[in-house]
C-alpha cells in the first residue's frame, strides 16, 4: 500500500494535545513527516517534558496511524521537548477579582492614621474630577465612620432600587456630579456600626457589585484609616488601578503613612502607589495672606515621598473654610476663583497624570487572592 502524507496528517488531527485543546497538527506539534514505502518518520515537538507525556503521545500516534491509515506501517517518532519561550514584554496580570462593567479606573484613597483629612481630600478630589468633565463614582468604604453623606449634603437620601437586565440593583445617590454609595445611607445617624470583618466585607461587596454604577471614568474609594481587614477585602474584590496616601507633615502621621505605602507595595498586594498628598501643610491667616505658619511641621510628606520614591501630588493648606464646607455638605473645591479651588485642581491634575503614566507603563493590577497569612506583615517567617 502506498502511504500518503495527507492521510497521515488527517489521522494526526484526531489526537488532541494535552492542556492545549488543539489537535496535533493545528497546534504545530508536527514539524515534519517523511514516507519511505511503508515506513513513516515523524518529527514532533511537545511542551510537556515528562517521560509519561512523551510515551503517551508516541503510543497514541502509533495506534491512530495503524487504525486509520495502514495497520502494517513501520513508524518512527522523533520527539523533541521544547518549553514555551517567555515573552520579554510585560505580561498582563490575570484579573482574579470581579471587574465592574463600565468602570475604567479605581483609585483607593488611604491614610495610615485617622484625623489627617483623608475623607475631606477624597470628597474634593471627586468633585474636582467631575468639574473637569469626568464621570465620577465614590464608594465610602469607611464602614465604621462613614462621612460622605454629610460632606455631599445627602445624609437623608436613600439609594433607590432599579431593575437592570432583570436584576434588582442599587442606584447610587448623585450629588455635585458624583455618584455616591455609603454604609451611612443604611444606618441611623446615631447608630454605631458594630460589625465584625466578614459582615463589613459582605456589605462592601454589595455596594460594589449590587449597584448600577453605569459608565465611570474614575471610581474613588475612601478607605478607613490604618491597614486592616477592610483594605484587604477591597483589594481582593476588585483590581485597584492605584492608591493615593494622605498625610499631614507631622512625624506621628508620617510614620503611619509610611506603613500605608508599604501595605500597597507588598509583593502579595502589589498595588501601584500613585503618590502622597500633604494635607494641612501650613496655615495662612486671612489678615496676613503672605504668611505661612507650619503648625504640624514643614514638608514632611514631601520628604517622605522622596524617601519612598513615590510621586508627591501636592500640598493643601489648613483653611477653616475647607472644614466648614465639609460640615455643610458643599465641598470646598466647589468654591470658584479661590486658592482652595486652585490647590485641589493642581492635585487632581497630578493624580490624573499619574493614572495615565501608570496605565501606559504597567499591566493591569491583580485583585489579590491571599490564601495564607503570608500577606500580613505582622507574621514573622521562621
C-alpha positions in Angstrom: 0.0 0.0 0.0 1.2 3.5 -0.9 1.2 5.8 2.0 0.3 9.5 1.5 1.3 12.4 3.7 -2.2 13.9 3.7 -3.6 10.7 5.1 -1.0 10.7 7.9 -1.9 14.4 8.7 -5.6 13.6 8.7 -5.1 10.8 11.2 -2.9 13.0 13.5 -5.7 15.6 13.6 -7.7 13.1 15.7 -5.1 13.4 18.5 -5.6 16.3 21.0 -2.5 17.8 22.6 -2.9 17.7 26.4 -3.5 21.0 28.0 -3.8 22.9 24.7 -7.3 22.0 23.4 -6.0 21.8 19.9 -5.2 18.8 17.7 -1.6 17.8 17.0 -1.5 19.3 13.5 -3.3 22.5 14.4 -1.0 23.2 17.4 2.1 23.0 15.3 3.5 20.0 17.2 4.0 18.0 14.0 7.1 19.5 12.4 7.9 17.1 9.6 6.6 13.8 8.0 8.7 11.6 5.7 7.5 8.5 3.9 9.7 5.7 2.5 7.5 2.9 1.1 5.7 1.6 4.2 7.9 3.4 6.6 6.8 6.7 8.2 9.1 9.1 10.1 7.5 11.9 12.2 9.3 14.8 13.8 7.3 16.0 16.8 7.8 18.9 19.3 5.9 18.9 22.6 5.9 21.3 25.5 5.4 18.7 28.3 8.9 17.5 29.4 7.7 14.4 31.4 8.5 10.9 30.2 5.0 9.8 30.7 3.6 12.5 28.3 6.2 11.6 25.7 5.4 7.8 25.9 1.7 8.5 25.8 2.0 10.7 22.7 4.1 8.0 20.9 1.5 5.3 21.7 -1.4 7.4 20.5 0.4 8.2 17.2 1.1 4.5 16.6 -2.4 3.5 17.3 -4.1 6.1 15.2 -1.9 5.6 12.1 -2.3 1.8 12.3 -6.1 2.2 12.7 -6.8 5.0 10.2 -4.1 4.6 7.6 -2.3 1.3 7.4 -2.1 -1.3 10.1 1.3 -2.7 9.0 3.0 0.7 8.7 6.5 1.0 10.3 6.5 4.2 12.3 9.5 6.0 13.8 8.8 9.1 16.0 11.4 11.7 16.9 10.2 13.6 19.9 11.7 16.9 20.9 10.7 18.7 24.1 10.6 22.5 23.8 9.5 24.7 26.7 7.4 27.8 25.6 9.6 30.8 25.1 8.9 33.5 27.8 7.9 36.8 26.3 10.1 39.8 27.1 7.1 42.1 27.1 5.4 42.6 30.5 2.6 40.0 30.9 -0.7 41.5 31.8 -1.9 40.3 35.2 -4.8 38.0 35.3 -7.7 39.8 37.0 -8.8 37.5 39.8 -11.4 39.7 41.2 -14.7 40.6 39.5 -14.3 43.5 37.2 -17.1 46.1 37.4 -18.6 46.8 34.0 -18.2 50.4 32.9 -15.6 51.4 35.5 -12.3 52.4 33.9 -10.0 53.4 36.8 -10.3 52.6 40.5 -8.3 54.8 42.9 -8.1 53.9 46.6 -7.5 56.9 49.0 -5.9 55.8 52.2 -4.1 57.1 55.3 -2.2 55.2 57.9 -3.7 57.4 60.6 -7.1 58.9 61.3 -7.7 62.6 61.5 -5.5 63.7 58.6 -8.4 64.8 56.4 -8.5 61.7 54.1 -12.3 61.8 53.6 -12.2 65.6 53.0 -9.5 65.2 50.4 -11.4 62.3 48.7 -14.6 64.3 48.5 -12.8 67.3 47.0 -10.9 65.2 44.5 -14.2 63.7 43.4 -16.0 67.0 42.8 -12.9 68.4 41.1 -12.8 65.4 38.7 -16.5 66.0 38.0 -15.9 69.7 37.3 -13.2 68.7 34.8 -15.8 66.7 32.9 -15.0 63.2 34.1 -17.7 60.7 35.1 -17.0 60.0 38.8 -18.1 57.5 41.4 -17.3 57.5 45.1 -17.5 54.5 47.4 -17.4 55.3 51.1 -15.6 52.2 52.4 -15.0 53.7 55.8 -17.5 51.3 57.3 -17.1 52.4 60.9 -17.1 56.2 60.3 -19.0 56.9 57.0 -18.9 60.7 56.5 -19.5 61.1 52.7 -23.3 61.5 53.1 -22.8 64.6 55.3 -20.0 66.0 53.1 -22.2 65.8 50.0 -25.4 67.0 51.8 -27.3 63.8 51.1 -27.4 62.4 54.7 -31.2 61.9 54.5 -31.1 60.3 51.0 -31.6 56.6 50.3 -30.4 54.7 47.2 -33.3 53.6 45.0 -33.7 50.2 43.5 -33.6 49.9 39.7 -34.0 46.8 37.5 -31.1 46.1 35.2 -31.2 43.0 32.9 -33.9 41.5 35.1 -31.9 42.0 38.3 -32.6 44.5 41.1 -29.6 46.9 41.6 -28.9 49.8 43.9 -28.9 53.2 42.2 -26.1 55.4 43.7 -27.1 58.7 45.1 -25.9 61.6 42.9 -24.6 64.9 44.2 -22.5 67.6 42.5 -22.0 65.2 39.6 -20.6 62.4 41.7 -22.3 59.0 42.1 -22.1 58.0 45.8 -22.7 54.9 47.9 -22.0 54.7 51.6 -23.0 52.5 54.5 -24.2 55.7 56.1 -27.2 55.6 53.8 -28.3 52.4 55.5 -27.9 53.3 59.2 -29.4 55.9 61.5 -27.3 59.0 62.3 -26.9 57.9 66.0 -26.4 54.2 65.2 -23.0 52.8 65.7 -21.8 50.2 63.1 -20.7 47.3 65.3 -19.6 44.7 62.7 -17.0 42.0 62.5 -14.8 41.9 59.5 -16.8 39.3 57.4 -20.0 41.4 57.8 -18.3 44.6 56.8 -16.7 42.9 53.8 -20.1 41.5 52.7 -21.7 45.0 53.0 -18.9 46.4 50.9 -19.3 43.7 48.2 -23.0 44.5 48.0 -22.3 48.2 47.4 -19.7 47.4 44.8 -21.3 44.6 42.8 -25.0 45.0 43.5 -25.1 48.6 42.4 -25.7 50.1 39.0 -22.7 52.5 38.6 -23.1 52.9 34.9 -20.1 54.4 32.9 -17.4 55.7 35.3 -14.0 57.2 34.4 -12.8 57.4 38.0 -14.1 55.4 41.0 -12.6 56.8 44.2 -12.7 54.6 47.3 -12.5 56.2 50.7 -10.8 53.6 52.8 -10.8 53.5 56.6 -7.6 54.6 58.4 -4.9 52.0 59.1 -4.0 48.8 57.3 -6.7 46.3 58.2 -9.2 43.8 57.0 -11.4 46.2 55.0 -8.3 47.2 52.9 -7.6 43.6 52.1 -11.3 42.9 51.3 -11.4 45.8 48.9 -8.2 44.7 47.1 -9.4 41.1 46.9 -12.8 42.2 45.5 -11.6 44.4 42.6 -8.5 45.3 40.6 -7.3 48.7 42.0 -5.6 50.9 39.5 -3.6 52.7 42.1 -3.6 54.2 45.6 -3.2 57.7 47.0 -2.0 58.2 50.5 -3.0 61.3 52.5 -0.9 62.5 55.5 -0.1 65.7 57.4 3.5 66.8 57.8 3.5 65.7 61.4 6.0 62.9 62.3 3.4 60.8 64.0 1.2 60.8 60.9 4.2 60.3 58.6 5.2 57.1 60.5 1.7 55.6 59.8 1.6 56.9 56.2 4.9 55.0 55.6 3.1 51.9 56.7 0.2 52.6 54.4 2.5 52.9 51.4 4.3 49.7 52.5 1.0 47.8 52.6 0.2 48.6 49.0 3.8 47.8 47.9 3.9 44.3 49.5 4.5 41.6 47.0 1.3 39.9 47.9 -0.7 43.1 47.3 1.3 45.0 44.7 -1.0 48.0 44.1 0.8 50.9 42.4 1.1 54.0 44.7 0.1 57.0 42.6 1.5 59.4 45.2 1.3 61.2 48.5 -0.8 64.3 49.3 0.2 66.5 52.2 -2.8 67.9 53.9 -2.8 70.8 56.5 0.7 71.7 55.2 0.6 75.2 56.5 -1.8 77.9 57.9 -2.2 81.3 56.4 -4.4 83.8 58.4 -6.7 85.9 56.2 -5.3 89.1 57.7 -1.7 88.0 56.8 -2.1 86.4 53.4 1.6 86.4 52.7 2.5 84.5 55.9 2.7 80.7 56.3 2.7 79.0 59.7 3.9 75.4 59.6 1.8 74.1 62.6 2.3 70.4 62.0 5.8 70.6 60.6 7.2 71.6 57.2 7.2 69.4 54.0 7.2 66.2 56.0 5.0 64.3 53.4 7.1 65.7 50.6 10.3 64.4 52.1 8.6 61.0 52.8 7.6 60.7 49.1 11.3 61.3 48.2 12.4 58.7 50.6 9.9 56.1 49.4 10.4 57.1 45.7 6.7 57.7 45.1 5.3 60.9 43.4 4.4 63.9 45.6 1.0 65.0 44.4 0.9 68.4 46.2 0.0 70.1 49.4 -3.2 71.6 50.8 -3.3 74.4 53.4 -5.0 74.3 56.7 -8.0 76.5 56.0 -11.1 76.9 58.2 -13.5 77.1 55.2 -12.5 73.6 54.0 -13.7 72.2 57.3 -16.8 74.4 57.2 -17.6 73.4 53.6 -17.5 69.8 54.5 -19.7 70.2 57.5 -22.5 72.0 55.5 -22.3 69.5 52.6 -20.7 71.5 49.9 -17.0 70.5 49.3 -14.6 73.4 49.3 -13.4 72.7 45.8 -16.8 73.9 44.6 -15.8 77.5 45.6 -14.8 79.3 42.3 -11.8 81.5 41.8 -10.3 80.8 45.2 -6.8 79.5 46.3 -8.5 76.4 47.7 -10.1 75.6 44.3 -6.7 76.1 42.6 -4.9 73.8 45.1 -7.4 71.0 44.6 -7.3 71.4 40.8 -3.5 71.1 40.8 -3.5 68.0 43.0 -6.3 66.4 40.9 -4.4 67.1 37.6 -1.4 65.4 39.2 -3.5 62.4 40.2 -4.9 62.1 36.7 -1.4 62.4 35.2 -0.1 59.6 37.4 -3.0 57.4 36.4 -2.2 58.0 32.8 1.5 57.2 33.5 0.6 54.1 35.4 -1.7 52.8 32.7 1.0 53.3 30.0 3.8 51.7 31.9 2.3 48.9 33.9 -0.1 45.9 33.3 -3.5 45.8 35.0 -3.4 45.3 38.7 -4.4 41.9 40.0 -7.2 41.8 42.5 -5.2 39.9 45.2 -6.0 36.5 46.4 -4.5 35.9 49.8 -4.7 32.2 50.8 -2.3 32.2 53.7 -1.1 34.6 56.4 1.9 35.5 54.3 0.1 38.6 53.2 0.2 40.0 56.7 3.4 41.9 57.6 3.0 41.1 61.3 3.6 37.4 60.6 7.3 36.5 61.1 8.9 34.0 58.9 10.6 31.2 60.8 
